[in-house]
Structure formats: structure tokens, C-alpha cells
Amino acid sequence: MHSIIRASLLAAGILCASIPQSQAYELYREEGTELNADLTVVFGVLNSKHNYIGRPGRFGWQEGFAKYGLSGETDRIGAGSVYGSLALISSGTWGDGDPGGYSIGKERRTSFEDAYLGWRSGGLFPLLGQDGIDISFGRQSIKVGRGFLVYDDAANPGRGMGREFDRGGAYYLGPRHSFAKTAVLRLGGKEGLHGSAMWIKSDNAAMAKTEMAVGTVEYTAAEGTVGFSYIRGLDVDKQYADAMALERKNMNIYGLFGEGNAGIENAKFGFDLARQDKQSGHETAWSVQAGYTFADMAWSPEISYRYSHYSKRWDPFFTGGYLDDGWTHGEVAGNYVPGAFASNLAVHAISLRARPYDNLTVGAIFYNYRTVANRDVLNSDANAVDLYLDWAVTDNITISPLLGLYKPRKYEANGGSQNRNASTNIYTQLVLSASF
């Protein structure tokens, strides 16, 4: 098993803003009870001048998925409320497959995505706050803290990694987020002092079917949230694990995190500091971020800066998501370039965004990548820029074009991974999404 497996966990790089906010068709509603039908459909057309698997020529491919199911909640049980969801995903990839080689264009799959049930305490325990006890279990997506260590289980490779790793393609869109088996206890609600204890089991071969225990303690006030997380690796499936993943069994991960405005209106700050203790030694990773929205100016421009640093043998674990909501560092580098993921890497990122209209967002994100330790590894030094637009055509439909420019320092002939040469890769995509 190679770094391709570790890299695949960062595949859910779709612009978070490009998918309409979750909506639902109301099937039934009565005081205290609701039942909804949920449907999200996303289709993308993508193209890359270069690839990262040593094949000649440009790559053009298409990805799509539909997520459909039921969700509901009721407080007519005498104490607290019960909630749950049952949903499936149908996905596929067509064309050449992606330039990282994770899919080949022949992937098709329908599978269960959400299947969970939960109970909230409501006002039964005043000392713990509203919904001071929240218990859930089943197949669901889980994010720990800011997602620096655990964002979800969104590695969605296709047949490029072998049939045993195929989750239905749609590698870039990354539609499958849920962990296969979970048991979650949350205490203290969402304000003040609160925490959680979790057991999580992945059925994703690309993640070596990792099993883990998680504990968090957080404090939330008007100025923001600070917290501590602890993760204990319980087991992996050795059949699918590379050398790095094998060390997840009995690995301890410690994390400090925080985010909020620190009492400054229109500001946003965040930080993460983490350490992994494993058989080969300890590894560290950290990130700091600051941003500001000029709310009184035309178009309400936003600017943010983030620096992220990962030591040489840092295990990316279940990190993921996009810049303002996660940890995928660029459309090209963060999804397709081996070595340019959350390991042995330092990344500067500057994000600029504006809203000329209420339904239109334009933005640009600039990246600088530097390899932390250069010995016996692919060189990841590069610069990149992503230019994007999110147009909410209706409340349900969004169109999101993107142009990505990625310029590596080296290529496959002299220690890098890009095919042919080190010229600028021109990457384009058009994503259409609808949610009902």
C-alpha cells in the first residue's frame, strides 16, 4: 500500500459553499413531530492539463451523485426527543477518471450512507442545559473539533486503487461522509462547558477500516470555543493498511483547538495544535488562522490567512473538507498530487472573497507549499491559485465554476510527481448542485 491511500482521505474538496444548504420536502408535520424527504443531486465536469500518475495527455472526466432518504424527529415519547435519518447514495465517475488515478471512469455504486437513531434530553436535566444529554448510534458523519484530526470518512476512491477500495467513484465530489458504526454520547449541550465520548468504526478500505475511541472537552462562550480532544486508535484491518496506517492501532492523538471572533465583530480566528504518539515516535501538526469581513464596504469583502504545518511522518488520519470549513489545501494539490497532502508539508493560504450580489460569491485562494523534509520523498514545493464563483440560481440550485492553476517546482523526472514537465497545470471544473 502506498501514500495514495493516505491521500485519498482529502478527496472531498468540493467548495463547501457550492452545495445548497440542506433542505427537505415536508412529508408530515404535527406539533412536536416532523418527517422529511431529503434529496441532494450534484454533477461535475472536470478537466486537467497534467496528471500525477505518469500517463500522457490531458484528463477529462465527469462525476455525479444523488443522496436521497428520510429524516425526522419527535418529542412525543414522554421524555426528550428522538431523531434519526435513513439515506442512500448513488454515485459514479465517467470519462478518463481523475488525474490522481483514484478513479478510472467506470465506477458506479448505490449504498446506504446514513442510518442512525438518537435521543436528546430536552429540558430533563437543567444543570446540563438544553439537550444536555444527546445519545446517538448507527451510520453517521462525525466531526471532532474543527476537523483538523477527524472531519468525516470522506475518502471516496474508485477502481484506480483496486476493486477492493472502490466506494463508487465521484472522488472529487466525495459524497460519502458517514462512519459505518458509531456510538456517541454528548454532555452539556452546546454552550458553556460540554464534552463527548465516542466509539467510531470505519468500513472504508482506503482508511484501513480504522477503529477509534474519541473524547472531547470544550468551552463555548460568545467570543468562541476552545477545546481539547483525545483519540485512541483501537484497531485497523491489516489487509488494507500501509506502514503509516498500521501504526494507528494503539496510537494516541492529543489535540488543542479554538475558534471564534475573540470579541471582535466581523473577525474570525482559529488554531489547532496536535501530537501523535505511535510506535515509530511522535509527530506534530499545527495551524493558525485569522480573517476579517469588511461588512460596511461594497460587496462585503473577506480576507483570511492560514498557515498549516505537518511533520514528516504525520498521519493525516481523517482530516478533510475545504479551506473555510476544513483542511483540503487547494483543488489540485489537495486532491490529486501525491505528497502534497497533510503530511511533511507547510502551507501558506490567503483567501479573498466578495459578494457582489446576495446570490453570487466570487473568490480567490492563493497557496504556497513547501516540503518540510526533502530526503527520500516527493518534492511538494509549489504555488497555486484557485479562482471560483458560486451562483445560487435559485434557493435550490447552485452553479460553481472554478479555475485552478498549479505550478510545481519539480516534476516526475527530477523528484516531483507531475507528468511531462513542471509547467503550470490548468485545471477547470463546473459543478451543478441541487438540494430539495
C-alpha positions in Angstrom: 0.0 0.0 0.0 1.3 3.4 -0.9 0.7 7.0 0.0 -2.2 7.0 -2.5 -4.4 5.5 0.2 -3.5 8.2 2.8 -4.0 10.9 0.2 -7.5 9.8 -0.8 -9.0 11.0 2.5 -8.6 14.5 1.3 -10.7 14.0 -1.8 -13.8 15.8 -0.6 -12.5 19.1 -1.9 -15.8 20.5 -3.4 -16.3 24.1 -2.4 -18.5 24.0 0.6 -20.5 27.0 -0.5 -21.3 25.4 -3.8 -23.8 22.9 -2.4 -27.1 24.5 -1.4 -28.0 24.4 2.3 -29.7 21.2 3.2 -33.4 21.5 2.5 -36.2 18.9 2.8 -39.7 18.2 1.5 -42.1 18.0 4.4 -44.0 14.8 4.4 -45.6 15.1 7.7 -45.7 17.8 10.5 -47.6 17.9 13.7 -46.7 19.7 16.9 -43.5 18.1 18.1 -43.2 15.7 15.2 -41.8 16.0 11.7 -40.9 13.7 8.8 -39.0 14.9 5.8 -37.9 13.6 2.4 -34.3 14.7 1.6 -32.7 14.9 -1.9 -29.3 16.3 -3.0 -28.0 15.9 -6.6 -24.6 17.1 -7.7 -22.8 16.7 -11.1 -19.4 18.0 -12.1 -17.5 18.3 -15.3 -13.7 18.4 -14.7 -10.5 18.7 -16.8 -6.8 18.7 -16.0 -3.9 19.6 -18.4 -1.4 17.4 -16.4 -1.8 14.3 -14.3 0.1 12.7 -11.5 0.2 9.0 -12.5 2.7 9.2 -15.3 0.2 8.8 -18.2 0.4 11.0 -21.3 -2.2 13.5 -22.2 -4.9 15.7 -20.7 -7.6 14.2 -18.4 -11.3 15.0 -18.8 -13.9 13.3 -16.7 -17.4 13.7 -15.1 -18.6 12.9 -11.6 -22.1 12.8 -10.1 -24.1 11.6 -7.2 -27.6 11.6 -5.7 -28.3 11.4 -2.0 -31.9 10.6 -1.1 -33.7 9.4 2.0 -35.8 10.3 5.1 -35.1 12.2 8.3 -37.3 13.1 11.2 -37.7 14.0 14.9 -40.4 13.7 17.5 -40.8 14.7 21.2 -43.9 12.6 21.7 -42.2 9.9 23.6 -42.7 11.2 27.1 -39.2 12.4 27.8 -36.9 14.3 25.5 -36.9 13.7 21.7 -35.9 11.0 19.2 -34.3 11.8 15.9 -32.9 9.8 13.0 -32.1 9.5 9.3 -32.0 6.8 6.7 -30.5 7.7 3.3 -28.8 6.1 0.3 -26.2 7.5 -2.2 -25.9 6.6 -5.9 -22.6 7.8 -7.4 -20.4 7.4 -10.5 -17.4 8.6 -12.5 -17.3 8.8 -16.3 -14.6 9.7 -18.9 -10.9 9.4 -18.2 -11.0 9.2 -14.4 -9.3 11.7 -12.2 -5.6 12.8 -12.7 -4.6 11.3 -9.4 -5.5 7.8 -10.6 -8.0 7.2 -7.8 -10.9 6.6 -10.3 -10.8 5.3 -13.9 -14.2 6.4 -15.2 -16.1 3.1 -14.8 -17.3 3.4 -11.2 -21.0 3.0 -10.3 -22.4 2.2 -6.9 -25.5 2.6 -4.7 -25.1 2.1 -1.0 -26.5 3.2 2.4 -25.0 6.5 3.6 -27.0 7.5 6.8 -28.7 5.1 9.1 -28.7 6.4 12.6 -31.0 7.0 15.6 -30.6 9.4 18.5 -32.2 10.7 21.7 -31.9 14.2 23.2 -32.9 15.0 26.7 -34.5 18.4 26.1 -35.0 20.1 29.5 -34.9 17.0 31.6 -31.6 17.9 33.2 -31.4 21.7 33.8 -27.9 21.5 35.2 -26.7 20.1 31.9 -28.5 22.7 29.8 -31.0 22.3 26.9 -30.4 18.8 25.4 -27.7 18.3 28.0 -27.6 14.6 27.1 -27.5 13.6 23.4 -27.0 9.9 22.6 -26.8 8.5 19.0 -25.7 5.4 17.3 -25.5 4.0 13.8 -24.1 5.1 10.5 -23.5 8.9 10.6 -20.9 11.6 9.9 -18.9 12.9 12.8 -16.6 15.9 13.1 -14.2 16.3 16.0 -13.4 19.9 17.0 -12.5 21.9 13.9 -11.9 18.8 11.8 -8.2 19.0 12.0 -7.9 15.4 13.2 -11.4 14.0 12.3 -13.6 15.7 9.8 -15.6 12.7 8.4 -14.9 9.5 6.5 -14.9 11.1 3.1 -12.2 9.2 1.2 -14.1 8.2 -2.0 -11.7 6.3 -4.3 -12.7 4.3 -7.3 -11.2 1.3 -9.0 -7.8 3.1 -9.6 -6.8 1.8 -6.2 -8.2 -1.7 -6.8 -11.7 -3.1 -6.8 -11.5 -3.7 -3.0 -11.1 0.1 -2.4 -13.9 1.2 -4.8 -16.6 3.2 -3.0 -18.4 4.2 -6.1 -16.1 6.9 -7.6 -17.1 10.6 -7.5 -13.7 11.0 -6.0 -13.6 14.8 -6.1 -17.2 15.4 -5.0 -16.6 12.9 -2.1 -20.3 12.2 -1.4 -19.8 9.5 1.3 -19.0 11.0 4.7 -20.5 8.7 7.3 -18.7 6.3 9.5 -20.1 2.8 9.3 -20.5 2.2 13.1 -20.7 4.8 15.8 -21.9 5.3 19.4 -21.8 8.9 20.6 -22.6 10.5 23.9 -22.6 14.3 24.2 -23.0 16.0 27.5 -23.7 19.7 28.4 -25.4 20.9 25.3 -23.6 23.5 23.1 -22.9 26.3 25.5 -20.5 26.7 28.4 -18.6 23.5 29.4 -19.6 20.5 27.3 -17.9 17.3 26.0 -18.3 14.0 24.3 -17.3 10.4 24.3 -17.4 8.4 21.1 -16.7 5.0 19.5 -16.1 5.1 15.8 -15.5 2.3 13.3 -14.8 2.9 9.6 -15.7 0.4 6.9 -13.6 2.3 4.3 -10.7 0.2 3.0 -8.9 3.3 1.9 -8.7 4.2 5.6 -7.7 0.7 6.6 -11.1 0.3 8.3 -9.8 2.2 11.3 -11.5 1.8 14.7 -11.0 4.5 17.4 -12.2 6.0 20.7 -12.6 9.7 21.0 -13.1 12.1 23.9 -13.5 15.9 23.9 -13.9 18.7 26.4 -14.9 22.1 25.1 -15.9 25.5 26.5 -18.1 27.8 24.4 -18.9 31.5 25.1 -19.9 34.4 22.9 -16.3 35.0 22.0 -15.7 31.5 20.7 -14.9 27.9 21.6 -11.7 26.3 23.0 -11.3 22.6 23.4 -9.2 19.5 23.9 -9.5 16.2 22.1 -8.0 12.8 22.7 -8.1 9.9 20.2 -7.1 6.4 20.8 -6.5 4.1 17.9 -8.1 0.8 18.6 -7.6 -1.3 15.5 -7.0 -1.4 11.7 -7.5 -4.0 9.1 -4.0 -5.1 8.2 -5.2 -6.3 4.8 -5.6 -2.7 3.7 -3.1 -0.8 5.8 0.2 0.7 4.7 3.1 1.2 7.1 1.6 4.5 8.4 -1.9 3.1 8.9 -0.6 0.1 10.7 0.6 2.4 13.4 -2.9 3.6 14.1 -3.5 0.7 16.4 -2.6 1.9 20.0 -1.7 5.3 18.7 -2.6 8.3 20.9 -3.5 11.6 19.4 -3.8 14.8 21.5 -5.3 18.0 20.1 -6.0 21.6 21.3 -8.2 23.8 19.2 -10.1 27.0 19.2 -12.2 29.3 17.0 -14.3 32.4 17.3 -14.2 36.2 16.9 -12.4 36.9 20.3 -15.0 39.6 20.8 -14.1 41.5 17.6 -17.1 42.0 15.3 -16.6 40.6 11.8 -13.3 38.9 12.7 -12.6 35.1 12.7 -9.7 33.3 14.4 -8.8 29.7 14.7 -6.0 27.4 15.8 -5.1 23.7 16.1 -2.2 22.0 17.8 -1.9 18.3 17.7 0.5 15.5 18.6 0.6 11.8 17.6 2.4 9.3 19.8 3.0 6.0 17.9 5.5 3.1 17.7 7.9 5.0 15.4 8.0 8.1 17.7 5.9 11.2 17.9 4.7 13.6 15.2 3.3 17.1 15.4 1.0 19.3 13.3 -0.4 22.8 13.9 -2.3 25.6 12.2 -3.3 29.2 12.8 -5.9 31.3 11.0 -7.2 34.8 11.1 -9.8 36.5 8.9 -11.9 39.7 8.7 -15.0 40.7 6.8 -15.3 44.4 5.8 -19.1 44.4 6.3 -19.6 48.1 5.6 -17.8 48.1 2.2 -19.4 47.3 -1.1 -19.6 43.6 -1.8 -18.6 42.8 1.9 -15.1 41.6 1.0 -13.5 39.0 3.2 -9.8 38.2 3.7 -8.2 35.4 5.7 -4.8 33.9 6.1 -3.9 30.4 7.4 -0.6 28.7 8.0 -0.5 24.9 8.4 2.5 22.7 9.3 2.7 18.9 9.3 5.8 17.0 10.4 7.4 14.4 8.1 5.6 11.3 9.2 2.4 12.9 10.4 -0.6 10.7 9.7 -3.4 12.8 8.1 -5.9 10.5 9.7 -9.5 11.6 9.0 -8.9 15.2 8.1 -10.7 16.8 5.1 -13.1 19.5 4.0 -12.3 22.8 2.2 -10.4 25.9 3.3 -13.0 27.9 5.2 -14.6 24.8 6.6 -11.8 22.2 6.5 -8.4 21.1 5.5 -8.1 20.4 1.8 -5.2 22.5 0.7 -6.1 23.5 -2.9 -8.1 21.9 -5.6 -5.1 20.4 -7.5 -2.6 19.8 -4.7 -5.2 18.8 -2.1 -6.9 16.2 -4.2 -4.6 14.8 -6.9 -0.8 15.4 -6.3 0.9 12.6 -4.3 2.9 14.0 -1.4 1.1 17.4 -1.4 -1.3 16.3 1.4 -1.4 16.9 5.1 1.9 15.3 5.8 5.5 16.5 5.6 4.2 19.8 4.3 4.0 23.6 5.2 1.2 25.6 3.6 0.5 29.3 3.4 -3.0 30.1 2.2 -4.6 33.5 1.6 -8.3 33.6 0.8 -10.2 36.6 -0.8 -13.9 36.5 -1.2 -16.7 39.0 -2.0 -20.4 39.0 -2.7 -21.4 41.4 -5.5 -25.0 40.1 -5.1 -26.8 38.2 -2.4 -26.8 35.1 -4.5 -23.3 35.5 -6.0 -19.9 34.9 -4.4 -16.6 35.3 -6.1 -13.3 34.3 -4.6 -9.6 33.5 -5.0 -7.3 31.4 -2.8 -3.5 31.6 -3.1 -1.3 28.7 -1.9 2.4 28.3 -1.2 3.6 24.8 -0.5 6.9 23.8 1.0 8.2 20.3 1.7 9.3 20.1 5.4 11.9 17.3 4.9 13.2 16.6 1.4 15.1 13.3 1.9 13.7 10.2 0.2 10.3 11.9 -0.5 8.5 13.5 -3.4 9.2 17.2 -3.6 5.9 19.1 -2.9 7.2 22.7 -3.4 4.7 24.6 -5.5 2.5 27.7 -5.8 -1.2 27.6 -6.7 -4.3 29.7 -7.1 -8.0 28.8 -7.2 -10.4 31.2 -8.8 -14.1 30.4 -8.2 -17.6 31.6 -8.4 -20.7 30.4 -6.5 -24.0 31.4 -8.1 -27.2 30.5 -6.3 -29.5 30.4 -9.3 -32.5 29.6 -7.1 -32.9 28.6 -3.4 -32.3 25.0 -4.5 -29.8 25.2 -7.4 -26.2 26.4 -7.4 -23.7 26.6 -10.3 -20.0 26.7 -9.3 -17.2 27.1 -11.9 -13.6 27.0 -10.9 -10.2 27.6 -12.5 -7.1 26.2 -10.7 -3.5 27.0 -11.6 -0.8 24.8 -10.0 2.9 25.4 -10.6 5.2 22.8 -9.0 8.9 23.3 -8.6 9.7 19.8 -9.8 8.1 17.0 -11.9 8.4 13.3 -12.3 11.8 13.3 -13.9 13.6 15.2 -11.1 11.8 14.4 -7.8 8.3 15.7 -8.3 5.0 13.9 -9.3 3.6 16.0 -12.2 3.8 14.3 -15.6 5.8 15.6 -18.6 7.2 18.8 -17.1 7.0 21.4 -14.3 4.8 23.8 -16.3 1.6 25.3 -14.8 -1.2 22.8 -14.7 -4.5 24.3 -15.8 -7.4 22.7 -14.0 -11.1 23.5 -14.6 -14.3 22.3 -13.2 -18.0 23.2 -13.4 -20.2 21.8 -10.6 -24.0 22.0 -10.6 -25.8 21.1 -7.4 -29.4 20.9 -6.3 -31.0 20.2 -2.9 -34.7 19.7 -2.3 
